[in-house]
Amino acid sequence: MSTNTSYRAGLEQQFQADWVSFFATFARFEHALIKAPYLKHSKTGVTAEAGWAGFAADLGAGFLETCRADPDLAKLFTNPPMLLKVDQGEESSWKKARAINSVADWFLVVKDVRNNLFHGDISPHSEREERLIIAAQRVLDLAYAAALARADNPKMVEFCEAFRFRK
């Protein structure tokens, strides 16, 4: 039996290589965070979710300052992604972006970039959104490098080991 897949026509042409790289890196980050274990909730029986806040705490405030000093990341600080919120009457609209006051907030902004891309409201031809995706990828690259440098922290070591695909 044949399935009509015409609704997907053109998707593969819309997704740029850096989008796919960002998706894959973000997904692998969440896998490694769970394995480390940096968990959002530690209660037995709950669904395992990546605990970005614990990872952020272990990176420390210096990580945010390193990011603030990086000119390639300025776009995420000055014009972060908007947030899609529910309005009255179950409508949705874009609202003000979140404030960045901590490393945990910083990773929420990276997650906002991923959410906007994943949930489909990124324009494939928007220079602004392209720059946000590239900047968010750079944040993940810097975070991995910072974690790799933390050989004194067993969870960071486990995170880095879990990030790699096993043969």
N, C-alpha and C positions, 0 to 999 in steps of 0.2 A: 504494500500500500504506500502510495506517495503522500508526503506531507507538504503542504504549502508553506514554503519558507520565504515568500516574497516580502513579508513584513520586515525581514532582516536585510533587505537589499541595500547595499551601499555602506553598511556598518564597517566592514573591514577597510574601506577607503577612508573613513572618517577618523579612525583611531591611528594616531601617530605613534612612532616607535617610542618616544619618550613617555607617552601616556602608558603604554604597555609596561615599560620598565618600572615606572612609578607604581602601577598596580601590583606588579609582581613583588617589588621590594617591600611595599607596605604589607602585603599579605604575609610575606616571609618574616617581617618584623613581628607581626602579631603571633605567628607560630612560635618564634623563638622566645618572645616574652612569656607566653604560656608555659613553655618548656623550662624556663629558667628557674623557678617559677615567679614571674611578675604577674600576679593575678588581680583582676578587679575585685573579685570576691573569693574568700578562702573557705567559705562554708561548704562542708561535704554535701554533695548531691546537686549543687547549683551548676549551671552551664559554665564551663571554663571560658573566660573572656580575658583578653590582654589587659594588663594593669599598667597603663601608660604612666599613671601618677607615681607609682613606686619606682619605675624606671627613671622617670624625671628626677625624683628625689635623690636617687643614687648618682645620677650625673652631676647634680648640684647646680647652684645658681651661676657658677662660672660658665657653664655651658650656654646659658642664655646670653651672657655678656659676650662670649665668643661669637655667637650668632648675630647679635646686634652690631658687632664690629665688621661683619662680612658684607661688603657692598652688594654681593649677589643675592642677599636675603632681604635687602631693604624693602622690596615690594611686599613681602609678607607682613612686615611691620607697619608700613605706611598705608597699605591698601589691602588688608586681608580679605579673604572670601566672605561674602555675605552669608547669612543664615536663612534658610527657608523655614518660615514659621507659619503655624496655623492661625488664621484670623477668624473673626466671627462668621458664622454661616458656613463653617468648614472650608472656607477658601484658604489658599496659601499665598504668601507673598514674601519677597526678600526683605530682610530686616538688617539692621546694623550688625556689623561683624563683632566678634567677641574682643574684649580687651586682653592684652598680653601683659600679665603681671608676674608670671612665674614660668618655670620650665614646663610645668604641667599644662598651663594655658597654651604655651607654645606648641606642644604636641597636639592639643585640641585643634589648633589652627591647621596643622598639617592634616589632621583627620578631617577637618572641614573641606580641605582641598580634595581629599580622597572621596568624601561623601558626595560632593558636588559633581565630581567626575563620574563616580560609580553610578549615581542615581540619574545621570543623564542631562543635567542642565548646563553642561559645558558646551560652548559653541566651538566647533572644530576650526574656526577661522579667527578666533579672538586672540590677539596678541597678548592682552592682559592675562587671560586664563592660561595661555601657554607659559608665560613667565611665572605664574603662580605654581604651576605643575613642576617646572624645572627647579624653582626655589625649594619647593617641598621635598623634591628628590634630594637636593643638596643637604637639607636639614637631616634627612635620614642617613645620608653618607657621613656627615659630621658626627651624628649620634653613634653610628657604628664604630667609627674611628675612636671616639671618646670612650666607648665601652671596651674596645680592644685594649686601650691603654690602662684600663683598670684591673690589672692582674691581681690586685690586692682584694678584690671583691668577688667572692665565689659566684654570686648570682650573675654578675657581668660576664665572668668567664663562661658560665653555662649558657648565657644568652648568645655569646659569640659562637660557641660550639654548636648550639642548636640551629643557628642561622644557616649554616652550611648544609647542603644536601648530602645525605649519606649514600654511599654506594652499596 
